[in-house]
């Protein structure tokens, strides 16, 4: 018995040690994490050792919102902003050998982007096939065992989101050919599936540019990189916006993980530069979409309509107590503020000093490509006991902002619902 207690304590301490890794240490081990919202979902999969449900409880309903998978860059100028100064340097004979190779590789890749900007890639498609397959494997009581299980799948009107929905639904149909899957795509759904800033949230969000760009410029140090790419630093000083080029080049390089068989160009940047590029993105996303005190903690409320839909749809499905699933497919600009609004784990943390944000709030844990939030509802096999809910953030068990049951990660749905409804009502009451 004593040995068991000691072993359990050791395992607990080991888990704390592992999870206490800093973002710098994690990025050093896996440079692709520095991609923030460009991170390939499959590069940080959990171990899937889920906490067992309380005795006598079984899952019967899933409510989900997920982002599309990996994609080509969206901005048609994303590559041009890098190619233009490098081509000018080539014309004037100002590229080093490394600069010439960098230009060559980006020019080759740029050809593949023709009329592809924003499209789902094969990497992104695989991500969603994997998620759909694991849904069926982890929750067969919802997706596999019942005949004619009802699955309502909806997407925003963006093609990459629709194809992501298709990939997951293909896996669910393969796992249960009797499933009844209803797919829906419509502008009529956009008010909650892809809600934009409104009211006070929009007013405050529009005023963050100076704050974000000030942090970005003070933490961009392009001097070494310019010496790697160019052989004449006076020409660089006269002809290149060095900080912008560094950030634009990093965006192109780090999103190469969204494609198969592309060159790894991350060696252009050293460890400190990579970390700085990530910190800049981390602050930008936090201020724009997180519960940042710099924006009065209001940005997560951009997703009021989405959380309201989640609650109201759950009301119907929970009342029926039949195996069902509601799947929604959209964008990271919804998943990120939604996770903060729901207060999953430490997503809603408030950090005054942005220079210390990387110690408290880490964006790549929330919204990689194909990021998703799954709420899994449990009912007692017999009787009419309380409905329980468990939250998964990117398929990892996440805490919710109310007291759990005796079993970690399992909460009474009535408690969670009451908390969220009160929060939404308080916000709506303050809106002009």
N, C-alpha and C positions, 0 to 999 in steps of 0.2 A: 504493500500500500504506500509506504513511504517513498519507494522508488518511483511509483507511478506519479505521485505528487511532484517530485523533483523533476521528472521527465516532462510533465505538463508545464511546469514553470519555465523550464529551459526552452521549450517550444514557443511559449508565449513571448519570452524575451527575445528569441531569435526573430520572431515575426515583427516585433517592434523595431529591432535593429534594421531589418530589411526594408521596412516601409519608411524608415527615417532617412533614407538616402536623400541628398539634396538634389535639386534640379540640375545643378552643374555636374554632379557625379553621374546622374542618369544620362544626361546628354553626352557626356564624355564616353560612356559605354555604348550609346546608341545615338549617333549624330542625327539621325532622321527625326528624332523627337523635336529637334529645333525647328522643324517645319510648322509647328503649331497646327493650324487648321489644314495643312497639307499632309500631315502625318498619315501614312498608310495604316489603316486600322489593324491589319494583320501583323504589324511589327510590334504590337504590345498586347497580345491576347492574354487574358487571365488564365489561371490554372483550373478554373471552373469547379473548385471544391466548395460547393454551396452548403450553407447551413441547412440541416434537415428541418422540415416543417414540424410544427408542434404535433404531437401524437393525435391521430384521428382527423387531420386536415389534409385536403387535396387541392391542387390548383384547378381552377375552372374557367378563369377569364384572364386575358392579357390585353392591356391597353398600352399602345406603343406610339412613339414618334421617333423617326429616324431620318438622318441626313442621307443624301445621295452618296454614292461611293466616289472613289478617286476620279479626277477629271483633268482634262486639258485646262490650262490657265484660261481665264475668262476674258481678260482685257486684251483687245486686239493689238495694243501697243506694248504689251508686257515684254515681248521679245525684241521689238523694234527699239525700245528705250535702251537696251543693252547693245544691240547690234550697231546702232547709229554711231556712238563714240568709238567703238572698236573698229568699225570700217573707216572712219575718218583717220584714225591712227594708222591703219594699214596703208591708206592712201599717202600719208605723209611720212611713212617709214618709221613710225614711233612705237611699234609693237615689239615686245620681247618675244623670244621663242615661245614662252608660256602663253603670252597674249595671243600669238598667232594660232596656237593650238586651241585656245579657248574660243576664239572667233570661229575657227573651222568647225568645231563640234556643235556650237550653237547654231551656226548657219545650216548645218546638215539637219539638225533636229527641227529647226524652224520650218523646213519644207513639209514636214509631216503635220503641221498645225493648220494647213490650208483648209478653211471652212470646217474646222474641228473645234474651235475655241469653245470651251464650256462643256464639251461632250463627255459623257461617261467613258472611261477607258476600260480595257479588259481587266486591269487590276481592280477597278471599282466594281465591276460586275462580279468578280470572284469574291470580293468582300461580302456582298449581299447574299450570294449563294451560301457562303459559310454561315452567315447569321441565320438565314432561314433554316438551314439544315440543323443548326444547334438548337433553335427554338423547338423543333420537333423532337430532338433527342432529349433535351432537358425537361420538357413539359409535355410528355406524351398524353397525359390525361386531358390536355386541351386540344392538341393538334393531331394525335395519331389514333388513339383508341376510340373516340366517339365516331359513330357514323353520321355523316352529313353535318359535321361541325360547321357553324356559320363563321366565316372570316370576312370582315368588311375592310377592304384595303383602299385607301385613298391617297392621291398624290397631288402636289401642286402641278401647275401646267407646264413645268419645265421638263424637257425631254430626259435629262439625266436622272431626274427624280422618278419619272414614269418607268424608265428601264430598271432602276434600282428596285422599285416595287415588283416589277415583273420577275426579276431574278429571285427574290425571296418567295414570291407566290409559287414559282415553279418548284422550289424545294418543298414547300408545304403540300403541294398537290402530289408530288412524288412520294412523300411520306404517307399521305392519306388520299388516295384517288377518289374517295367518296366526299371529300370536303367540298363545301359550297362556298366558293370564293366570289365575292362581288367586288369588282374594281370600279373606281370612280375617279374621274379627272374633270375638273370644271372650274371656271372662274368664280362660280358661286361658292366654292369652298375656300377661296383665297383669304377671306376676312379673318379666318382663324388658322389656316394651314400655312400662310406666309404673311402674317401680319406685319405691318411697318410701324415705325414710330408715329405716335399721335399725341396731341395735346401737350401736356407738360413734358412728357418724355421726349418728344421731338424737339421742343424748344431748348431743352438742356443739352440734348445730344448734338444739336447743330452748333453748339458753342464749345465743343471739345477740341477742335482742330489745333488751336494754338498750344494747348496743353500736350497733346499727343506728339505734335511735330517738334515741340521744344525738347521733350524727352528723347525723341528719336535722334535729333541732331546732336545733342550733348553726349549720346552714347554710341555714335557712329565714328569709328576711327579708321579711315581708309588709307592712311599713309603707306603702310607696308604693302597692301594689296596693289596700290597704284604702281609701286616699284616692281611688283611681280609682273604686271601686265604691260607697262609702258617703259621705254628706255630713255625718255626725256621728261623729267619732272617739271621743267619750266613750261613745256608744251601742255602738260596735263593741267597745270595751274591756270593757263590761259584758255584752255579748250574744253575741260571736262568738269561737270558738276560731280565731284568725286564722291560725296556722301550719297547722293541719289543713285549713282552708278553702282556703288557697293550694295545698297539695299535692293536695287532692281536685279542685279546679278545673283544675289543670294536667293531671291524669290524663284528665279528660273532654275537655279541649281538644285534647290531643296525640293522643288516639285517634280524633279526627275523620278522620284520614288513612285509617282502616280502612273508610271509607264513600265512596260517590260523592255528589257534589253537596251537600256539607255546608259550612257556613261556616268560614272560616279565622279563628279567634279568638286566634291566637297573639300578636297585637299587644297583648293585655292585659298581657303580660309583657315586660319589657325584656331586653336581651341577657344581663346578669349574672344575672337571676332565672331565665331559661331554663337557663343553664349550671349554676346551683346545683341546680335541680330534677333535671337529668341526673346531676350528681355524686352526689346523694343516692341515686338509683336505682342508679348504678354501684357504689357501695359496698355497698348492700344486697344486690345480686345476687352480688357478689364474695364477701362474707362467708358468704352462705347456700349458694352452689353452686360457688365457685371454689376454687383451691388456696391459700386464704388462711392465712397463719401464725396469724392470730387464731383460727382454728378448726383449728389443727394440720395443715392441708393435707388434711383427711380428706373434705371434702364431695364431691369428684368420685367418691369410692368408692361413692356412692349408686347408681352405674351399673355395678357389678360384673357383675350378671347380663346387662345389655345388651351390654357388651363381650365377655363370655364367649360369648354367642350369636353375635355377629359373627364371632368367631374360629372357633368350632366349625362354623358354617354355611359359612364360607369353606373350611374343611378339606375338606368334601364337594365343594363346587363347583369348587375348584381341582383336586382329584384327577380330576374328570371332564373338565376342560379344554374344556367345551362352552359356547357362548354362553348365558348365564343372567343373571338379575338377582334380587336379594332386596331388596324395598322395604318399609320399615317407616315407619309414620306415627303420630306421637304429639305430644309437647309440649316447650316450651322448657325446662321443668324437667328434661328428660332430655338434650336437645341440649347445653345449656350445660355441665353437669358432665361429659357424655361427651366433649366437645371438650377439656376440661381433663384428663380422665383419659387420653385418647389423646395428650395433649401436642401438639396441633396448633398450629403457629406459636408464639406467646407466650401461649397460653391458660392455661398452667399456671404463669405467673410468680408469684413470691412477693414481696409488697410489705408491709413492716412498717408504714410510715407511710401511713395511709389518706388523709391530706390530699394525698399525692402519687400516689394510685392512678391518677388521670386521665392521668398521664404515661406509664403503663406497661401499663394494661389497660383496654380500651374495649369495653363490653358490646355496643353496637349492631353491632359487626363480627362478633359471634358469633351472636346470636340474634334477628334481626328476625322478624316474622311470616313463616312459610314457610321459616325457616332449615333448612338441611340439611347433612348430611355424606355425601359420596359417596366410597367407596373403589373405584377402578377398577383391575382386575387385568389384567396384560398377559402374554402368552406369546409365545415365539418362533414365527414362521411354520413353521419347520422345526427338527427336532431337539428335544432335551429340556433346553434351557437353563433357568436359574433363572426362577421367576415373579417379576415385578415388580409393584409397587403404587404408585399415585399417589393422594393425598388431595386432595379438593376441599372447602373449607369455604364454603358459600354460593356454590358454583360458581367459587371462586377457588382456584388452586393453593396448597396449604399444606405446610409442612414437617412432617416426622415426626421422632421423637426418636432416630433412629439415623443412621449415616453413609449418605448417598445414593450412588447409582452415579455414574458419570462424567457422567450427564445429570441436571441439577437436577430435583428433585421426583419422581424415580423411585427407588424403594427396593427392595431384595430383600425379598420377602414373608417369607422365613424369618427375616431379621434383625428385622423389625418384630414378627412373631408371637412370637419368642423374648423380645423386650423386654417386650411386653405381658403375656405369660403369667407371666413372672417377677415382674412388678409385681403382678399379681393374686394370685399364690400367696403373695407376701410379706405382703400385706394380710390374706389369709384366715388365714395362720398366726398372726397377732397377734390375731385375733378370739377373744373368750372362748368 
